[in-house]
Amino acid sequence: MTYFDRILDDGTMRERWQEARWPVVGASDAAKLSKASSLPSYLRGKLSRTGFHGNDYTASGHRWEPMMLAWAGIPQNVALVHAPDEPGFAATPDGILELPGGRLRLAECKAKHGRIVNGPTLPEWRQLAWQFLVFPEAEEIEFVWAEIVGGELRTAEPKHLTIPRDHPKITDLTAHLLPIATELLAQLRIALDFERQLA
């Protein structure tokens, strides 16, 4: 089974992609999973179906994303893909590059407005750990960011870090995330099943 066989939605229609995202734990959900004691709050957020639809900064991120991906040499991705062993764990990496032997290199792009940074924030590290969990074929993720000042790129080129699967932070965060995400998914499925019974 390749990642193509695990596509939940191809991402060509935003509303349909959003519908496919609600019953699963995605990378943006994983970014928030800091402690098990907050599970009720995470579940309420999933069930509210309001979600985060973006602001000026996220719109700018989408505007800069093609440039960052072109610079990294990684094709854009909009498909929602689930993990091989758990269809309830899914992610939409910004970019996916197919390598020989079925291996993948992923890309995660961020526009940083008015900030000079050295790499991912903690929530972004969680996102990266989640993408590795969903894509066991991926050996590394290119984390690419553009520092935007006054609407312009601050440096001549975007900045980047190549994050390997065995990075200590990835290993630690995966071990921390997985039990929280597993319980969140179990509770989400129970709640959604109850909703269907009431409908």
LUMLUM-261236 format. One line per 10 residues: number of its first residue (from 1); their letters; for each residue x, y negated, z of N, C-alpha, C, O, CB. Coordinates in steps of 0.05 Angstrom, whole numbers, plus 5000, padded with zeros to 4 digits. Glycine has a CB too. Example, Ala and Ser with C-alpha at 12.3 -4.5 7.8 and 13.67 -1.06 7.14 Angstrom:
2
1) AS) 5264 5114 5156 5246 5090 5156 5264 5066 5156 5285 5066 5169 5226 5089 5181 | 5257 5045 5142 5273 5021 5143 5258 4999 5157 5268 4977 5161 5282 5012 5114 $
END
This chain:
199
1) MTYFDRILDD) 5017 5024 5000 5000 5000 5000 5018 4975 5000 5034 4971 5018 4981 5000 5025 | 5014 4958 4980 5028 4932 4979 5011 4911 4992 4988 4916 4999 5035 4924 4950 | 5022 4887 4995 5006 4866 5008 4982 4858 4990 4962 4848 5000 5023 4841 5013 | 4984 4863 4964 4961 4857 4946 4937 4874 4954 4914 4865 4952 4969 4863 4917 | 4942 4898 4963 4920 4916 4971 4907 4907 4997 4886 4917 5005 4930 4945 4974 | 4920 4888 5011 4911 4880 5037 4898 4852 5037 4894 4840 5058 4933 4881 5057 | 4893 4841 5013 4882 4814 5011 4853 4814 5019 4836 4828 5008 4885 4803 4982 | 4847 4798 5039 4819 4795 5049 4804 4774 5032 4780 4777 5027 4818 4786 5078 | 4818 4754 5023 4806 4733 5006 4829 4720 4990 4851 4716 5001 4790 4712 5022 | 4824 4715 4964 4845 4704 4948 4850 4674 4951 4869 4663 4940 4839 4709 4919 $
11) GTMRERWQEA) 4833 4661 4967 4838 4633 4974 4831 4613 4953 4836 4589 4956 4866 4630 4980 | 4818 4622 4931 4811 4603 4910 4787 4586 4916 4783 4565 4904 4806 4619 4884 | 4771 4595 4936 4748 4579 4945 4751 4575 4975 4750 4594 4990 4721 4593 4938 | 4754 4550 4983 4760 4544 5011 4738 4554 5030 4745 4566 5051 4762 4514 5015 | 4713 4551 5023 4692 4560 5042 4691 4590 5045 4687 4600 5067 4664 4550 5032 | 4696 4604 5023 4697 4634 5025 4721 4643 5041 4719 4662 5056 4698 4646 4996 | 4744 4629 5037 4768 4635 5053 4762 4631 5083 4771 4646 5100 4792 4618 5043 | 4748 4609 5088 4742 4602 5116 4724 4624 5128 4728 4631 5152 4728 4575 5118 | 4705 4633 5113 4687 4655 5123 4704 4680 5129 4699 4694 5149 4666 4661 5102 | 4723 4686 5112 4740 4710 5116 4758 4707 5140 4766 4726 5153 4757 4715 5091 $
21) RWPVVGASDA) 4764 4682 5147 4782 4676 5170 4768 4679 5197 4781 4686 5217 4793 4648 5168 | 4742 4673 5198 4728 4673 5224 4729 4699 5240 4734 4698 5264 4700 4665 5220 | 4725 4722 5227 4725 4747 5243 4752 4759 5248 4754 4781 5259 4708 4767 5230 | 4774 4745 5241 4801 4756 5245 4817 4737 5262 4810 4713 5265 4815 4761 5218 | 4839 4747 5272 4859 4730 5286 4880 4722 5265 4894 4740 5255 4872 4744 5311 | 4882 4696 5259 4901 4687 5239 4925 4673 5251 4927 4671 5276 4887 4668 5220 | 4943 4664 5234 4967 4652 5244 4962 4626 5259 4976 4620 5279 4986 4646 5221 | 4942 4610 5250 4936 4586 5265 4923 4592 5292 4927 4576 5311 4917 4568 5248 | 4909 4614 5294 4900 4623 5320 4923 4631 5338 4925 4624 5361 4880 4647 5318 | 4941 4647 5326 4964 4657 5341 4982 4634 5352 4994 4637 5373 4981 4675 5323 $
31) AKLSKASSLP) 4982 4612 5338 4998 4589 5346 4990 4579 5374 5005 4567 5388 4997 4566 5326 | 4964 4584 5381 4953 4573 5406 4954 4594 5429 4949 4587 5452 4924 4565 5402 | 4961 4619 5423 4959 4640 5443 4983 4639 5462 5001 4655 5460 4957 4667 5430 | 4982 4621 5481 5004 4618 5500 5001 4634 5525 5021 4642 5537 5007 4589 5507 | 4976 4640 5534 4973 4655 5559 4947 4670 5560 4927 4661 5549 4974 4636 5583 | 4948 4694 5572 4924 4711 5573 4901 4699 5588 4878 4705 5582 4932 4738 5585 | 4907 4683 5608 4886 4671 5624 4868 4652 5608 4847 4644 5617 4899 4656 5648 | 4878 4643 5585 4862 4625 5568 4845 4640 5547 4834 4627 5530 4880 4605 5554 | 4843 4666 5549 4827 4682 5530 4799 4672 5527 4789 4670 5504 4827 4711 5538 | 4784 4665 5548 4757 4655 5544 4756 4630 5527 4738 4626 5510 4744 4649 5571 $
41) SYLRGKLSRT) 4776 4612 5530 4777 4588 5514 4783 4595 5485 4771 4583 5467 4798 4569 5525 | 4802 4613 5480 4808 4621 5453 4784 4633 5439 4778 4628 5416 4831 4642 5452 | 4769 4650 5454 4745 4663 5443 4724 4642 5436 4711 4643 5415 4734 4684 5462 | 4719 4623 5454 4700 4602 5448 4707 4586 5423 4690 4579 5407 4698 4582 5472 | 4733 4581 5420 4742 4567 5396 4736 4582 5370 4728 4571 5350 4772 4562 5398 | 4740 4609 5371 4734 4625 5348 4704 4626 5342 4696 4624 5319 4745 4654 5352 | 4688 4629 5363 4659 4632 5359 4646 4606 5352 4623 4606 5341 4647 4643 5384 | 4658 4583 5358 4646 4557 5352 4643 4553 5322 4625 4539 5313 4662 4535 5364 | 4661 4565 5307 4661 4562 5277 4663 4533 5268 4657 4527 5245 4636 4574 5266 | 4672 4516 5286 4677 4489 5277 4704 4487 5264 4708 4474 5243 4674 4469 5300 $
51) GFHGNDYTAS) 4724 4500 5277 4751 4501 5265 4763 4473 5262 4751 4453 5270 4750 4514 5239 | 4787 4473 5251 4801 4448 5245 4803 4445 5215 4815 4462 5201 4830 4448 5258 | 4790 4424 5204 4789 4421 5175 4809 4400 5165 4808 4393 5142 4761 4413 5167 | 4826 4391 5183 4848 4374 5173 4844 4344 5179 4822 4336 5186 4851 4378 5144 | 4865 4329 5176 4865 4301 5179 4885 4289 5159 4893 4303 5141 4872 4292 5209 | 4892 4264 5162 4910 4251 5143 4937 4266 5142 4949 4268 5121 4914 4222 5150 | 4946 4275 5165 4972 4288 5166 4971 4315 5152 4989 4322 5137 4981 4293 5195 | 4949 4331 5156 4948 4357 5142 4944 4353 5112 4955 4368 5096 4925 4374 5153 | 4929 4332 5104 4926 4326 5076 4953 4319 5064 4959 4327 5041 4906 4303 5071 | 4969 4304 5079 4996 4297 5069 5013 4322 5067 5029 4325 5048 5009 4277 5088 $
61) GHRWEPMMLA) 5010 4341 5086 5024 4366 5085 5018 4381 5060 5037 4392 5047 5018 4383 5109 | 4993 4382 5053 4985 4396 5028 4997 4382 5004 5004 4395 4984 4954 4398 5025 | 5000 4356 5005 5011 4340 4983 5041 4346 4980 5051 4348 4957 5006 4310 4988 | 5055 4349 5002 5084 4354 5001 5091 4383 4997 5113 4390 4989 5097 4343 5026 | 5072 4401 5003 5078 4430 5003 5089 4440 4976 5109 4454 4976 5053 4445 5010 | 5077 4433 4953 5088 4443 4928 5117 4435 4923 5133 4451 4913 5071 4433 4904 | 5124 4410 4931 5152 4402 4928 5170 4419 4946 5192 4427 4937 5155 4372 4936 | 5162 4424 4971 5179 4440 4989 5182 4468 4979 5204 4480 4980 5167 4440 5017 | 5160 4480 4969 5162 4507 4958 5179 4509 4933 5195 4527 4930 5133 4518 4952 | 5176 4489 4915 5193 4488 4891 5222 4486 4899 5239 4499 4887 5185 4464 4873 $
71) WAGIPQNVAL) 5228 4469 4919 5256 4466 4928 5267 4493 4939 5290 4500 4934 5258 4444 4950 | 5250 4508 4953 5258 4533 4965 5258 4556 4944 5269 4577 4949 5240 4541 4988 | 5245 4551 4921 5244 4572 4901 5225 4595 4908 5230 4618 4901 5271 4583 4896 | 5203 4588 4923 5184 4609 4932 5156 4601 4921 5147 4579 4926 5184 4611 4963 | 5143 4619 4907 5116 4613 4896 5096 4608 4918 5097 4620 4939 5107 4636 4878 | 5077 4590 4912 5056 4584 4931 5037 4607 4935 5032 4623 4916 5040 4559 4922 | 5027 4609 4959 5007 4630 4965 4983 4617 4979 4986 4599 4996 5019 4652 4983 | 4959 4625 4971 4934 4616 4985 4917 4640 4994 4896 4636 5005 4918 4598 4966 | 4927 4664 4990 4911 4688 4997 4914 4694 5027 4935 4691 5039 4920 4712 4981 | 4891 4703 5038 4890 4713 5066 4895 4743 5065 4880 4758 5052 4863 4706 5080 $
81) VHAPDEPGFA) 4916 4752 5079 4925 4780 5077 4924 4792 5106 4932 4779 5125 4954 4782 5065 | 4915 4817 5108 4914 4829 5134 4938 4848 5139 4951 4856 5119 4888 4845 5138 | 4943 4854 5163 4965 4872 5171 4959 4901 5162 4935 4908 5159 4970 4872 5202 | 4979 4917 5156 4974 4944 5146 4956 4961 5165 4939 4976 5155 5000 4958 5141 | 4961 4959 5191 4947 4977 5210 4924 4963 5224 4911 4976 5240 4967 4987 5230 | 4919 4938 5219 4898 4924 5233 4885 4902 5215 4897 4881 5212 4908 4911 5259 | 4862 4908 5203 4850 4888 5185 4841 4863 5200 4834 4843 5187 4826 4900 5171 | 4840 4863 5226 4833 4840 5242 4856 4821 5247 4851 4799 5259 4821 4848 5267 | 4880 4828 5240 4903 4810 5242 4910 4801 5214 4915 4818 5197 4927 4824 5256 | 4911 4775 5209 4915 4765 5182 4930 4739 5182 4933 4726 5203 4888 4761 5168 $
91) ATPDGILELP) 4940 4732 5158 4955 4707 5156 4955 4698 5127 4951 4714 5108 4985 4710 5165 | 4959 4672 5123 4962 4660 5096 4988 4644 5096 4988 4620 5100 4937 4641 5089 | 5010 4657 5091 5036 4642 5089 5034 4622 5066 5020 4626 5046 5060 4662 5084 | 5049 4600 5069 5048 4580 5048 5061 4590 5022 5053 4582 5000 5063 4555 5057 | 5080 4608 5024 5094 4619 5001 5101 4648 5004 5107 4657 5027 5118 4603 4994 | 5101 4663 4982 5110 4691 4983 5127 4696 4958 5118 4691 4935 5085 4710 4983 | 5151 4705 4962 5169 4713 4941 5174 4743 4942 5182 4753 4962 5196 4697 4943 | 5167 4756 4920 5172 4785 4918 5201 4791 4911 5212 4779 4893 5153 4798 4898 | 5213 4809 4926 5240 4817 4922 5242 4846 4914 5222 4860 4916 5257 4813 4948 | 5265 4856 4904 5267 4884 4896 5260 4903 4919 5265 4897 4942 5295 4890 4886 $
101) GGRLRLAECK) 5249 4926 4912 5243 4946 4932 5218 4940 4949 5215 4953 4970 5266 4949 4950 | 5201 4922 4939 5177 4916 4954 5180 4897 4978 5162 4893 4993 5165 4941 4964 | 5204 4887 4981 5209 4868 5003 5198 4840 4996 5194 4834 4972 5240 4866 5009 | 5194 4824 5016 5183 4797 5013 5200 4777 5028 5212 4783 5048 5154 4796 5022 | 5200 4753 5017 5209 4729 5032 5186 4710 5034 5174 4703 5013 5235 4716 5019 | 5179 4702 5058 5157 4684 5062 5167 4655 5065 5190 4650 5071 5140 4692 5086 | 5148 4636 5062 5155 4608 5067 5133 4595 5084 5109 4601 5080 5159 4592 5041 | 5141 4579 5103 5123 4563 5119 5132 4534 5116 5155 4528 5123 5122 4572 5149 | 5115 4516 5107 5122 4488 5101 5108 4469 5120 5084 4473 5126 5116 4481 5072 | 5122 4449 5130 5110 4430 5148 5120 4402 5140 5143 4397 5133 5118 4435 5178 $
111) AKHGRIVNGP) 5101 4383 5140 5108 4354 5137 5109 4341 5164 5089 4342 5179 5087 4340 5118 | 5132 4330 5171 5136 4318 5197 5136 4288 5194 5154 4276 5182 5163 4327 5210 | 5115 4275 5205 5111 4246 5201 5125 4230 5222 5118 4232 5246 5081 4240 5199 | 5144 4213 5214 5157 4195 5232 5173 4209 5254 5178 4198 5275 5137 4178 5245 | 5181 4234 5249 5196 4250 5269 5220 4263 5256 5219 4272 5233 5178 4271 5282 | 5242 4263 5271 5266 4278 5263 5267 4302 5281 5268 4300 5305 5292 4260 5266 | 5266 4326 5269 5265 4351 5284 5287 4370 5275 5299 4366 5254 5237 4364 5282 | 5293 4389 5292 5314 4409 5286 5303 4436 5278 5319 4454 5273 5332 4411 5310 | 5277 4439 5278 5266 4465 5271 5237 4468 5281 5224 4448 5287 5283 4487 5283 | 5227 4492 5283 5199 4497 5291 5193 4489 5320 5211 4491 5337 5192 4526 5287 $
121) TLPEWRQLAW) 5169 4479 5324 5159 4476 5352 5151 4503 5362 5151 4523 5347 5134 4456 5352 | 5144 4505 5388 5137 4531 5399 5112 4542 5385 5112 4566 5378 5131 4528 5429 | 5090 4527 5381 5068 4538 5366 5075 4547 5338 5065 4567 5328 5046 4517 5364 | 5094 4533 5325 5103 4541 5298 5119 4567 5300 5117 4584 5282 5120 4519 5285 | 5135 4571 5321 5149 4596 5325 5128 4619 5328 5133 4641 5317 5167 4595 5350 | 5106 4614 5342 5086 4634 5345 5074 4641 5317 5069 4665 5311 5063 4625 5364 | 5069 4621 5301 5059 4626 5274 5079 4644 5258 5070 4662 5245 5055 4599 5259 | 5104 4638 5260 5124 4654 5246 5125 4683 5256 5126 4701 5240 5152 4641 5249 | 5124 4686 5282 5123 4713 5293 5099 4728 5283 5100 4752 5277 5123 4712 5324 | 5076 4714 5282 5051 4727 5272 5054 4735 5243 5045 4757 5235 5028 4708 5276 $
131) QFLVFPEAEE) 5066 4718 5226 5069 4725 5198 5087 4750 5195 5082 4766 5177 5081 4702 5183 | 5108 4752 5211 5124 4777 5210 5107 4801 5218 5111 4823 5207 5148 4774 5229 | 5089 4798 5237 5073 4820 5246 5054 4829 5224 5050 4853 5220 5057 4812 5271 | 5042 4809 5210 5023 4816 5188 5037 4826 5163 5026 4843 5149 5007 4791 5181 | 5062 4817 5159 5077 4825 5135 5102 4840 5143 5124 4829 5144 5084 4800 5118 | 5100 4866 5148 5124 4882 5155 5144 4883 5132 5167 4891 5136 5116 4910 5163 | 5135 4877 5107 5153 4877 5084 5172 4853 5085 5192 4853 5071 5137 4877 5058 | 5166 4833 5101 5182 4808 5101 5206 4811 5119 5204 4818 5142 5165 4784 5110 | 5229 4806 5108 5254 4807 5123 5261 4780 5135 5275 4778 5155 5277 4817 5106 | 5251 4758 5122 5258 4732 5132 5236 4712 5123 5222 4717 5104 5285 4723 5122 $
141) IEFVWAEIVG) 5235 4690 5137 5217 4668 5130 5233 4643 5127 5249 4636 5145 5194 4665 5151 | 5229 4629 5105 5241 4602 5101 5223 4582 5114 5201 4577 5105 5246 4596 5071 | 5232 4570 5136 5217 4549 5149 5227 4522 5137 5250 4515 5142 5220 4549 5180 | 5210 4509 5121 5218 4485 5106 5202 4461 5117 5178 4463 5119 5214 4489 5076 | 5216 4440 5123 5201 4416 5132 5212 4391 5118 5235 4388 5112 5203 4413 5162 | 5193 4372 5114 5199 4346 5103 5194 4325 5124 5172 4323 5135 5183 4341 5077 | 5214 4309 5129 5211 4287 5148 5201 4262 5133 5216 4251 5116 5238 4281 5163 | 5177 4254 5138 5164 4233 5123 5163 4207 5140 5153 4206 5162 5135 4241 5115 | 5175 4186 5129 5175 4160 5142 5165 4139 5122 5176 4136 5100 5204 4152 5152 | 5143 4126 5130 5132 4106 5112 5122 4118 5086 5122 4105 5065 5152 4085 5105 $
151) GELRTAEPKH) 5113 4143 5087 5102 4156 5064 5123 4167 5045 5116 4177 5023 5085 4137 5049 | 5149 4165 5052 5170 4174 5035 5188 4195 5050 5189 4195 5075 5188 4151 5026 | 5200 4212 5035 5219 4232 5046 5243 4218 5057 5256 4202 5044 5227 4253 5024 | 5249 4223 5083 5270 4209 5097 5298 4217 5086 5316 4201 5085 5269 4214 5126 | 5301 4242 5078 5326 4252 5068 5323 4260 5039 5301 4262 5028 5336 4277 5085 | 5346 4263 5025 5345 4269 4997 5330 4295 4990 5318 4298 4969 5373 4270 4985 | 5332 4314 5009 5319 4340 5005 5305 4348 5031 5312 4338 5052 5340 4361 4997 | 5286 4367 5029 5274 4378 5053 5296 4392 5070 5317 4398 5060 5251 4397 5046 | 5290 4397 5095 5307 4412 5112 5296 4441 5114 5272 4445 5109 5310 4399 5140 | 5312 4459 5122 5302 4487 5124 5319 4503 5143 5342 4498 5149 5302 4500 5096 $
161) LTIPRDHPKI) 5306 4524 5154 5319 4545 5169 5310 4572 5158 5286 4575 5153 5312 4542 5200 | 5328 4590 5156 5321 4617 5148 5318 4634 5174 5337 4638 5188 5342 4630 5129 | 5293 4642 5179 5287 4657 5204 5286 4687 5198 5268 4696 5184 5261 4647 5217 | 5305 4703 5209 5304 4732 5204 5284 4745 5223 5277 4735 5244 5332 4744 5208 | 5275 4768 5214 5255 4784 5230 5266 4790 5258 5251 4790 5277 5248 4809 5216 | 5292 4795 5260 5303 4803 5286 5313 4779 5303 5328 4783 5322 5326 4822 5282 | 5305 4755 5296 5312 4732 5312 5301 4736 5341 5278 4744 5344 5300 4705 5300 | 5317 4731 5361 5309 4736 5389 5282 4722 5396 5266 4734 5411 5330 4727 5408 | 5278 4698 5386 5253 4684 5393 5229 4698 5380 5208 4700 5392 5255 4655 5383 | 5233 4708 5356 5211 4723 5343 5205 4749 5358 5182 4755 5363 5219 4730 5313 $
171) TDLTAHLLPI) 5225 4763 5366 5222 4788 5382 5207 4782 5408 5188 4797 5415 5249 4801 5387 | 5215 4762 5422 5203 4755 5448 5174 4746 5445 5156 4755 5459 5219 4734 5462 | 5169 4729 5425 5142 4719 5421 5123 4740 5411 5099 4740 5418 5142 4695 5402 | 5133 4758 5395 5115 4780 5385 5106 4797 5408 5083 4804 5410 5130 4797 5364 | 5124 4804 5426 5117 4820 5450 5097 4805 5468 5080 4817 5480 5143 4827 5466 | 5100 4778 5469 5081 4762 5485 5054 4759 5471 5033 4761 5484 5093 4735 5490 | 5054 4755 5445 5030 4750 5430 5012 4774 5427 4987 4772 5430 5037 4739 5403 | 5024 4797 5421 5008 4820 5413 4987 4828 5432 4964 4833 5424 5027 4843 5408 | 4992 4831 5458 4971 4839 5477 4949 4818 5479 4925 4825 5482 4982 4844 5504 | 4956 4792 5478 4935 4771 5479 4918 4772 5454 4893 4771 5456 4948 4743 5482 $
181) ATELLAQLRI) 4930 4775 5431 4916 4776 5405 4898 4801 5404 4876 4800 5393 4935 4775 5382 | 4908 4823 5414 4893 4848 5413 4868 4846 5430 4846 4855 5421 4910 4872 5423 | 4870 4834 5453 4847 4830 5470 4827 4810 5458 4803 4813 5459 4855 4822 5498 | 4838 4788 5447 4821 4768 5434 4805 4781 5411 4781 4776 5409 4838 4745 5423 | 4818 4797 5395 4804 4810 5372 4783 4829 5382 4761 4829 5371 4824 4825 5355 | 4788 4844 5403 4768 4862 5414 4744 4847 5424 4721 4855 5419 4781 4879 5438 | 4749 4825 5439 4726 4809 5449 4711 4795 5426 4687 4793 5427 4736 4788 5469 | 4726 4786 5406 4713 4773 5383 4695 4793 5368 4673 4785 5360 4735 4762 5364 | 4704 4817 5365 4688 4837 5351 4662 4844 5367 4641 4847 5355 4704 4863 5346 | 4665 4846 5393 4641 4851 5410 4621 4828 5407 4597 4832 5404 4649 4855 5439 $
191) ALDFERQLA) 4631 4803 5408 4614 4780 5407 4600 4778 5379 4577 4771 5378 4630 4754 5412 | 4615 4783 5358 4604 4781 5331 4583 4803 5326 4563 4799 5313 4626 4782 5310 | 4589 4827 5337 4569 4849 5335 4543 4842 5350 4522 4848 5340 4581 4875 5347 | 4546 4829 5373 4523 4820 5388 4507 4800 5372 4482 4800 5372 4531 4809 5416 | 4521 4781 5359 4508 4761 5343 4492 4774 5320 4469 4766 5315 4529 4741 5331 | 4504 4794 5308 4490 4808 5286 4465 4822 5295 4445 4822 5281 4509 4828 5272 | 4466 4833 5319 4443 4847 5330 4420 4828 5336 4397 4835 5334 4451 4862 5355 | 4427 4803 5344 4407 4783 5350 4395 4771 5324 4372 4760 5325 4419 4762 5367 | 4410 4772 5303 4401 4759 5278 4376 4773 5266 4366 4765 5245 4423 4759 5257 $
END
